[in-house]
Amino acid sequence: MIKKEGFDFCFDENACKTCKGKCCIGEGYVFLTDEDIENISGFLSLKKEEFLKLYTRKVNGRIALVDLVIKNEKRCVFLDDNYRCEIYPKRPKQCRDFPFWESLKDKNFGEIKKLCPGIVACS
């Protein structure tokens, strides 16, 4: 169980084993830091330029992962057919930080719980 100061909920990371990538499906962007780009391109054994060309796009001047649409479902390009992250050991900071995003800090528990089955009340 993970608790982070300033948040009114906890995260049970065991829920990821059965979740089927709910946080990786739907609308939104995964923005990348320079460190993310280096880590992921290295993990994939790609030159940085090749990785950027194949897997990213510019959104409002920032670099984001591209999405795929499979069976009318928008999803992360690195979510495999078994709903597992193909780059999990080097996943972007934004993904590592989820669900403890500043934008979720002031949302009510019911709203946040809909985003992820791992979000639980702290005991």
Secondary structure, DSSP 8 states (H G I E B T S, - for coil): -EE-TT-S-EE-GGGHHHH-SGGGBSS---B--HHHHHHHHHHTT--HHHHHHHHEEEETTEEEE-EEEETTEEEETTB-TTS-BTTGGG--HHHHHTT--GGGTTS-HHHHHHH-TTEE---
